[in-house]
């Protein structure tokens, strides 16, 4: 069964600050890409530490909206409505909530001052930029590493390929994106969800 803790480590760990300064050119290119993206729709696959893979569709819209719709038969949903990020488990009828600003997903919506919380990591491929978000003073928050590939046809010349999350217990979760589509029309209704709790309603 799908691991809730792994999903949360990948998608809802707190945004971290005070990482070592990163080389300016690469971070500037990442920032330019993120600023140029107003919406994105992509297919995703999620692999946990045991090699189990789930798939689905990710939909993003600025400011602050994102949805991870898992494949049919997986009774979980992750969605942000512009202010809060929710993990909804329809099987056990539970909802967990965090401010969007306390998630590493924040950088997708507001990449300003990236040098204060992100660092560029070396890669073997010059076409790939890897950006790590990590606070060494708070190892319990784990690490998030985003991977971008250079693509002249994509906004800002980059395409987000996914990210790797490593939590404090060294549990690794990998998110891979494919079939990325940028800056198309996305309705706000795409980020509505039904509350499974008693007295729940549609948000």
Backbone as CSV, one residue per row, in Angstrom:
resi,resn,N_x,N_y,N_z,CA_x,CA_y,CA_z,C_x,C_y,C_z
1,UNK,0.843,-1.197,0.000,0.000,0.000,0.000,0.875,1.244,0.000
2,UNK,0.363,2.244,-0.568,1.068,3.523,-0.682,1.475,4.043,0.691
3,UNK,2.722,4.536,0.820,3.254,5.022,2.092,2.984,6.503,2.261
4,UNK,2.171,6.870,3.257,1.857,8.276,3.494,3.096,9.056,3.884
5,UNK,3.949,8.476,4.762,5.124,9.212,5.218,6.059,9.527,4.073
6,UNK,6.183,8.622,3.122,7.054,8.876,1.989,6.490,9.965,1.104
7,UNK,5.189,9.968,0.918,4.575,11.033,0.114,4.790,12.377,0.762
8,UNK,4.650,12.435,2.074,4.802,13.711,2.758,6.248,14.170,2.732
9,UNK,7.201,13.241,2.843,8.601,13.653,2.780,8.933,14.203,1.411
10,UNK,8.268,13.696,0.394,8.543,14.167,-0.958,7.870,15.483,-1.257
11,UNK,6.706,15.725,-0.658,5.885,16.841,-1.103,5.555,17.852,-0.037
12,UNK,5.798,17.556,1.227,5.339,18.474,2.260,6.329,18.685,3.387
13,UNK,7.608,18.460,3.144,8.605,18.817,4.150,8.729,20.330,4.214
14,UNK,9.099,20.901,5.383,9.175,22.347,5.489,10.197,22.942,4.543
15,UNK,9.942,24.157,4.070,10.921,24.881,3.282,12.081,25.242,4.172
16,UNK,13.299,25.061,3.681,14.478,25.233,4.501,15.232,26.479,4.089
17,UNK,16.022,27.006,5.013,16.765,28.228,4.772,18.221,28.038,5.169
18,UNK,19.043,29.003,4.786,20.418,29.100,5.242,21.325,27.995,4.708
19,UNK,21.053,27.490,3.505,21.993,26.587,2.872,23.181,27.389,2.360
20,UNK,24.251,26.683,2.012,25.442,27.370,1.528,25.133,28.104,0.232
21,UNK,25.781,29.245,-0.017,25.545,29.991,-1.254,25.829,29.132,-2.474
22,UNK,25.046,29.333,-3.528,25.196,28.532,-4.733,25.766,29.381,-5.857
23,UNK,26.376,28.739,-6.847,26.885,29.490,-7.992,25.766,30.279,-8.662
24,UNK,25.996,31.536,-8.911,24.952,32.435,-9.400,24.385,32.066,-10.760
25,UNK,25.204,31.709,-11.770,24.631,31.494,-13.100,23.574,30.401,-13.158
26,UNK,23.830,29.258,-12.515,22.872,28.154,-12.551,21.588,28.510,-11.802
27,UNK,21.742,29.098,-10.604,20.544,29.471,-9.853,19.758,30.543,-10.581
28,UNK,20.456,31.472,-11.238,19.768,32.507,-11.993,18.960,31.899,-13.125
29,UNK,19.484,30.865,-13.769,18.748,30.213,-14.847,17.537,29.466,-14.310
30,UNK,17.709,28.786,-13.168,16.570,28.099,-12.545,15.493,29.105,-12.154
31,UNK,15.909,30.214,-11.565,14.945,31.234,-11.166,14.208,31.797,-12.375
32,UNK,14.939,32.043,-13.473,14.300,32.561,-14.683,13.265,31.576,-15.219
33,UNK,13.589,30.290,-15.181,12.635,29.273,-15.628,11.377,29.283,-14.767
34,UNK,11.567,29.253,-13.449,10.409,29.184,-12.551,9.541,30.438,-12.675
35,UNK,10.157,31.582,-12.887,9.381,32.812,-13.061,8.596,32.800,-14.365
36,UNK,9.113,32.096,-15.367,8.463,32.071,-16.678,7.310,31.081,-16.759
37,UNK,7.172,30.230,-15.752,6.112,29.213,-15.746,4.920,29.731,-14.949
38,UNK,3.776,29.878,-15.601,2.548,30.248,-14.897,1.684,29.026,-14.607
39,UNK,1.719,28.047,-15.513,1.031,26.771,-15.282,1.899,25.646,-15.835
40,UNK,1.717,24.467,-15.274,2.379,23.274,-15.797,1.520,22.061,-15.509
41,UNK,1.409,21.192,-16.504,0.741,19.905,-16.346,1.738,18.841,-16.784
42,UNK,1.889,17.785,-15.991,2.855,16.727,-16.321,2.379,15.401,-15.762
43,UNK,2.795,14.326,-16.400,2.620,13.002,-15.821,3.740,12.785,-14.805
44,UNK,3.445,12.065,-13.728,4.498,11.790,-12.751,4.493,10.330,-12.344
45,UNK,5.668,9.883,-11.913,5.788,8.584,-11.254,6.490,8.807,-9.934
46,UNK,6.072,8.082,-8.937,6.621,8.205,-7.582,7.123,6.848,-7.145
47,UNK,8.410,6.782,-6.804,9.024,5.529,-6.370,9.482,5.663,-4.930
48,UNK,9.085,4.723,-4.074,9.480,4.793,-2.674,10.732,3.951,-2.435
49,UNK,11.166,3.888,-1.172,12.425,3.207,-0.832,12.381,1.714,-1.127
50,UNK,11.178,1.124,-1.229,11.036,-0.292,-1.512,10.886,-0.586,-2.999
51,UNK,10.990,0.464,-3.815,10.871,0.280,-5.253,9.447,0.268,-5.769
52,UNK,8.473,0.526,-4.907,7.081,0.586,-5.351,6.836,1.881,-6.108
53,UNK,6.128,1.785,-7.212,5.917,2.936,-8.089,4.424,3.202,-8.241
54,UNK,4.056,4.472,-8.067,2.711,4.950,-8.352,2.804,6.033,-9.411
55,UNK,1.767,6.182,-10.193,1.771,7.180,-11.243,0.554,8.084,-11.114
56,UNK,0.561,9.164,-11.869,-0.564,10.086,-11.842,-0.268,11.324,-12.656
57,UNK,-1.030,12.381,-12.383,-0.906,13.646,-13.099,-0.687,14.781,-12.107
58,UNK,0.302,15.619,-12.377,0.553,16.809,-11.582,0.067,18.030,-12.354
59,UNK,-0.678,18.897,-11.678,-1.155,20.145,-12.272,-0.749,21.292,-11.364
60,UNK,-0.092,22.307,-11.927,0.384,23.461,-11.165,-0.161,24.743,-11.769
61,UNK,-0.521,25.686,-10.917,-0.957,27.005,-11.364,-0.561,28.034,-10.322
62,UNK,0.085,29.097,-10.763,0.423,30.182,-9.849,-0.779,31.087,-9.666
63,UNK,-0.920,31.655,-8.453,-0.035,31.488,-7.301,-0.479,30.366,-6.368
64,UNK,0.413,29.471,-6.042,0.228,28.547,-4.934,-0.710,27.383,-5.115
65,UNK,-1.050,27.009,-6.358,-1.978,25.892,-6.558,-1.246,24.725,-7.211
66,UNK,-1.461,23.533,-6.668,-0.872,22.327,-7.246,-1.733,21.127,-6.867
67,UNK,-1.755,20.120,-7.734,-2.550,18.917,-7.479,-1.776,17.700,-7.980
68,UNK,-1.660,16.690,-7.121,-1.101,15.401,-7.495,-2.244,14.397,-7.463
69,UNK,-2.753,14.086,-8.649,-3.862,13.143,-8.787,-3.283,11.773,-9.086
70,UNK,-3.380,10.845,-8.119,-2.805,9.526,-8.292,-3.663,8.655,-9.193
71,UNK,-3.047,7.588,-9.675,-3.715,6.656,-10.568,-4.972,6.068,-9.922
72,UNK,-5.859,5.580,-10.759,-7.099,4.978,-10.283,-6.799,3.834,-9.323
73,UNK,-7.517,3.802,-8.210,-7.326,2.760,-7.215,-6.455,3.180,-6.050
74,UNK,-5.802,4.344,-6.135,-5.001,4.870,-5.021,-5.833,5.937,-4.318
75,UNK,-6.281,5.692,-3.084,-7.252,6.588,-2.440,-6.622,7.782,-1.733
76,UNK,-5.585,8.370,-2.314,-4.951,9.557,-1.749,-4.930,10.687,-2.768
77,UNK,-4.841,11.893,-2.236,-4.762,13.082,-3.071,-3.908,14.105,-2.353
78,UNK,-3.049,14.805,-3.081,-2.287,15.932,-2.549,-2.666,17.153,-3.370
79,UNK,-3.091,18.210,-2.698,-3.554,19.394,-3.416,-3.275,20.642,-2.593
80,UNK,-2.894,21.715,-3.261,-2.725,23.027,-2.643,-3.681,23.989,-3.331
81,UNK,-4.363,24.803,-2.529,-5.405,25.681,-3.059,-4.985,27.145,-3.136
82,UNK,-3.703,27.421,-2.957,-3.223,28.791,-2.991,-2.723,29.272,-1.649
83,UNK,-3.215,28.672,-0.573,-2.767,29.052,0.768,-2.336,27.849,1.592
84,UNK,-2.991,26.709,1.411,-2.696,25.522,2.207,-2.428,24.323,1.306
85,UNK,-1.570,23.437,1.796,-1.269,22.173,1.130,-1.926,21.061,1.929
86,UNK,-2.692,20.212,1.263,-3.450,19.160,1.934,-3.007,17.786,1.448
87,UNK,-2.947,16.833,2.392,-2.820,15.424,2.071,-4.127,14.773,2.496
88,UNK,-4.879,14.245,1.529,-6.196,13.664,1.805,-6.121,12.156,1.599
89,UNK,-6.485,11.411,2.629,-6.524,9.953,2.566,-7.985,9.529,2.632
90,UNK,-8.516,9.139,1.493,-9.942,8.788,1.431,-10.221,7.421,2.041
91,UNK,-9.200,6.592,2.150,-9.417,5.270,2.733,-9.719,5.348,4.222
92,UNK,-8.972,6.203,4.938,-9.171,6.330,6.386,-9.887,7.631,6.749
93,UNK,-10.268,8.399,5.729,-11.028,9.643,5.913,-10.281,10.651,6.791
94,UNK,-9.028,10.866,6.450,-8.208,11.833,7.180,-7.672,12.900,6.241
95,UNK,-7.481,14.111,6.802,-6.927,15.236,6.058,-5.831,15.872,6.894
96,UNK,-4.666,16.080,6.301,-3.578,16.811,6.957,-3.296,18.080,6.160
97,UNK,-2.929,19.151,6.865,-2.799,20.465,6.241,-1.523,21.168,6.678
98,UNK,-0.863,21.865,5.742,0.299,22.707,6.006,0.159,23.996,5.196
99,UNK,0.698,25.107,5.675,0.779,26.295,4.827,1.654,26.009,3.604
100,UNK,1.249,26.496,2.439,2.050,26.300,1.234,3.464,26.831,1.436
101,UNK,3.592,27.930,2.173,4.897,28.535,2.398,5.834,27.697,3.229
102,UNK,5.333,26.638,3.900,6.176,25.751,4.698,6.535,24.478,3.950
103,UNK,6.445,24.520,2.630,6.743,23.361,1.797,7.812,23.724,0.784
104,UNK,8.650,22.768,0.386,9.616,23.060,-0.678,8.943,23.384,-1.998
105,UNK,7.658,23.037,-2.125,6.919,23.417,-3.328,6.827,24.928,-3.476
106,UNK,7.059,25.639,-2.393,7.018,27.092,-2.439,7.938,27.648,-3.519
107,UNK,9.088,27.017,-3.724,10.045,27.533,-4.696,9.481,27.477,-6.114
108,UNK,8.559,26.561,-6.380,7.947,26.499,-7.704,7.084,27.721,-7.971
109,UNK,6.539,28.306,-6.912,5.666,29.465,-7.055,6.399,30.787,-6.850
110,UNK,7.412,30.788,-5.981,8.142,32.008,-5.660,9.622,31.681,-5.506
111,UNK,10.389,31.780,-6.600,11.806,31.419,-6.542,12.720,32.547,-6.083
112,UNK,12.162,33.639,-5.581,12.991,34.757,-5.160,13.888,34.364,-3.987
113,UNK,15.079,34.924,-3.939,16.065,34.694,-2.876,16.433,33.223,-2.743
114,UNK,16.517,32.530,-3.876,16.866,31.112,-3.828,18.221,30.867,-3.179
115,UNK,19.120,31.852,-3.307,20.462,31.657,-2.770,20.465,31.495,-1.258
116,UNK,19.363,31.873,-0.585,19.306,31.774,0.869,18.906,30.382,1.346
117,UNK,18.396,29.528,0.455,17.964,28.207,0.907,18.284,27.090,-0.083
118,UNK,18.972,27.398,-1.159,19.256,26.371,-2.160,20.717,26.423,-2.575
119,UNK,21.242,25.294,-3.018,22.601,25.223,-3.540,22.609,24.305,-4.756
120,UNK,23.449,24.641,-5.713,23.584,23.833,-6.921,24.570,22.705,-6.666
121,UNK,24.196,21.487,-7.032,25.050,20.319,-6.857,25.630,19.902,-8.206
122,UNK,26.870,19.451,-8.250,27.478,19.046,-9.518,26.769,17.845,-10.126
123,UNK,26.729,17.804,-11.448,26.152,16.674,-12.169,27.142,16.216,-13.233
124,UNK,26.975,14.996,-13.694,27.859,14.452,-14.726,27.468,14.922,-16.117
125,UNK,26.296,15.507,-16.248,25.770,15.930,-17.547,25.652,17.454,-17.568
126,UNK,26.345,18.141,-18.463,26.268,19.606,-18.500,24.888,20.127,-18.878
127,UNK,24.037,19.252,-19.381,22.676,19.663,-19.743,21.725,19.609,-18.545
128,UNK,22.225,19.149,-17.402,21.383,18.954,-16.217,21.839,19.867,-15.089
129,UNK,20.883,20.527,-14.430,21.151,21.339,-13.240,20.420,20.720,-12.065
130,UNK,21.143,20.492,-10.991,20.579,19.890,-9.784,20.633,20.906,-8.647
131,UNK,19.502,21.166,-8.015,19.407,22.165,-6.948,18.910,21.491,-5.681
132,UNK,19.698,21.610,-4.613,19.349,20.980,-3.348,18.845,22.012,-2.337
133,UNK,17.780,21.662,-1.644,17.236,22.460,-0.551,17.502,21.685,0.738
134,UNK,18.267,22.322,1.653,18.711,21.588,2.840,19.185,22.571,3.901
135,UNK,18.825,22.301,5.162,19.303,23.103,6.283,20.117,22.194,7.201
136,UNK,21.448,22.318,7.212,22.262,21.430,8.039,22.004,21.588,9.527
137,UNK,21.412,22.718,9.933,21.104,22.927,11.346,19.833,22.194,11.777
138,UNK,19.061,21.718,10.807,17.814,21.007,11.104,17.744,19.741,10.259
139,UNK,18.591,18.765,10.567,18.627,17.546,9.738,17.322,16.772,9.756
140,UNK,16.479,17.010,10.763,15.193,16.304,10.808,14.288,16.675,9.641
141,UNK,14.599,17.798,8.973,13.796,18.207,7.831,14.161,17.455,6.550
142,UNK,15.301,16.760,6.543,15.707,16.008,5.368,16.223,16.902,4.250
143,UNK,16.259,16.321,3.048,16.780,17.019,1.874,15.828,16.847,0.692
144,UNK,15.716,17.897,-0.112,14.974,17.839,-1.360,15.919,18.306,-2.466
145,UNK,16.065,17.503,-3.504,16.922,17.868,-4.631,16.089,17.873,-5.909
146,UNK,15.981,19.040,-6.547,15.240,19.186,-7.801,16.200,19.072,-8.972
147,UNK,15.721,18.454,-10.059,16.551,18.228,-11.235,15.903,18.907,-12.441
148,UNK,16.690,19.739,-13.123,16.231,20.452,-14.313,17.107,20.060,-15.498
149,UNK,16.492,19.931,-16.671,17.242,19.658,-17.891,17.147,20.860,-18.819
150,UNK,18.276,21.214,-19.434,18.284,22.327,-20.373,17.480,21.953,-21.619
151,UNK,16.582,22.867,-22.017,15.700,22.628,-23.157,15.317,23.992,-23.717
152,UNK,15.829,24.318,-24.881,15.605,25.651,-25.439,14.145,25.935,-25.729
153,UNK,13.332,24.878,-25.870,11.916,25.071,-26.163,11.069,25.293,-24.917
154,UNK,11.648,25.103,-23.735,10.909,25.247,-22.484,11.095,26.664,-21.935
155,UNK,10.181,27.122,-21.062,10.312,28.465,-20.487,11.646,28.655,-19.777
156,UNK,12.337,29.745,-20.088,13.622,30.007,-19.460,14.711,29.036,-19.848
157,UNK,14.448,28.173,-20.832,15.457,27.237,-21.304,15.674,26.030,-20.423
158,UNK,14.762,25.775,-19.470,14.885,24.615,-18.583,13.560,23.880,-18.475
159,UNK,13.655,22.611,-18.098,12.455,21.794,-17.872,12.662,21.016,-16.573
160,UNK,11.732,21.156,-15.623,11.809,20.395,-14.374,11.556,18.924,-14.669
161,UNK,12.537,18.083,-14.296,12.443,16.648,-14.544,11.923,15.872,-13.336
162,UNK,11.955,16.510,-12.151,11.481,15.846,-10.947,12.341,16.207,-9.754
163,UNK,12.232,15.424,-8.691,13.022,15.671,-7.490,13.182,14.394,-6.683
164,UNK,14.160,14.433,-5.779,14.421,13.323,-4.858,14.324,13.862,-3.444
165,UNK,13.566,13.186,-2.594,13.439,13.555,-1.186,14.123,12.498,-0.332
166,UNK,14.914,12.957,0.634,15.561,12.059,1.592,15.227,12.579,2.979
167,UNK,14.459,11.788,3.760,14.038,12.272,5.064,15.094,11.967,6.126
168,UNK,14.798,12.326,7.378,15.779,12.183,8.453,16.121,10.727,8.737
169,UNK,15.254,9.817,8.345,15.510,8.388,8.528,16.146,7.755,7.286
170,UNK,16.573,8.615,6.345,17.216,8.174,5.097,16.278,7.401,4.189
171,UNK,14.976,7.653,4.312,14.009,7.085,3.380,13.961,7.964,2.132
172,UNK,14.178,7.345,0.995,14.257,8.081,-0.261,12.960,7.926,-1.069
173,UNK,12.462,9.033,-1.586,11.323,9.034,-2.490,11.710,9.826,-3.731
174,UNK,11.449,9.248,-4.895,11.817,9.886,-6.155,10.565,10.208,-6.961
175,UNK,10.456,11.459,-7.404,9.377,11.896,-8.271,9.975,12.194,-9.638
176,UNK,9.443,11.563,-10.693,9.891,11.814,-12.059,8.728,12.389,-12.871
177,UNK,9.022,13.435,-13.639,8.013,14.083,-14.464,8.276,13.796,-15.942
178,UNK,7.201,13.591,-16.691,7.289,13.418,-18.132,6.120,14.150,-18.778
179,UNK,6.222,14.367,-20.090,5.139,14.987,-20.862,4.747,16.342,-20.274
180,UNK,5.748,17.164,-19.922,5.494,18.476,-19.334,4.884,19.421,-20.361
181,UNK,3.812,20.115,-19.966,3.176,21.128,-20.812,3.099,22.415,-20.011
182,UNK,3.545,23.507,-20.624,3.690,24.766,-19.904,2.715,25.833,-20.390
183,UNK,2.232,26.625,-19.412,1.539,27.888,-19.654,0.275,27.754,-20.494
184,UNK,-0.386,26.605,-20.374,-1.703,26.443,-20.968,-2.787,26.872,-19.982
185,UNK,-4.016,26.900,-20.452,-5.137,27.284,-19.593,-5.421,26.175,-18.577
186,UNK,-5.488,26.549,-17.295,-5.840,25.615,-16.218,-6.881,26.293,-15.345
187,UNK,-8.057,25.687,-15.213,-9.141,26.271,-14.422,-8.868,26.117,-12.939
188,UNK,-9.313,27.098,-12.140,-9.163,26.994,-10.687,-9.914,25.791,-10.126
189,UNK,-10.935,25.345,-10.824,-11.706,24.186,-10.360,-10.859,22.911,-10.319
190,UNK,-9.710,22.904,-11.001,-8.839,21.730,-10.979,-8.263,21.464,-9.594
191,UNK,-8.361,22.452,-8.706,-7.762,22.323,-7.375,-8.818,22.190,-6.278
192,UNK,-10.022,21.873,-6.686,-11.078,21.586,-5.715,-10.986,20.130,-5.280
193,UNK,-11.449,19.854,-4.059,-11.402,18.492,-3.550,-12.531,18.281,-2.554
194,UNK,-12.906,17.026,-2.381,-13.997,16.661,-1.481,-13.431,16.169,-0.164
195,UNK,-13.870,16.772,0.927,-13.415,16.416,2.271,-14.071,15.094,2.687
196,UNK,-13.263,14.045,3.002,-13.853,12.747,3.348,-14.293,12.635,4.810
197,UNK,-13.986,13.636,5.627,-14.318,13.565,7.040,-15.813,13.770,7.264
198,UNK,-16.359,13.278,8.378,-17.759,13.550,8.694,-18.038,15.050,8.625
199,UNK,-19.159,15.407,8.093,-19.526,16.808,7.905,-18.632,17.470,6.848
200,UNK,-17.935,16.657,6.058,-17.040,17.211,5.039,-17.819,17.888,3.931
201,UNK,-17.096,18.686,3.136,-17.695,19.403,2.022,-16.653,19.522,0.907
202,UNK,-17.086,20.046,-0.221,-16.170,20.258,-1.328,-15.437,21.570,-1.143
203,UNK,-14.105,21.545,-1.262,-13.282,22.750,-1.088,-12.862,23.270,-2.455
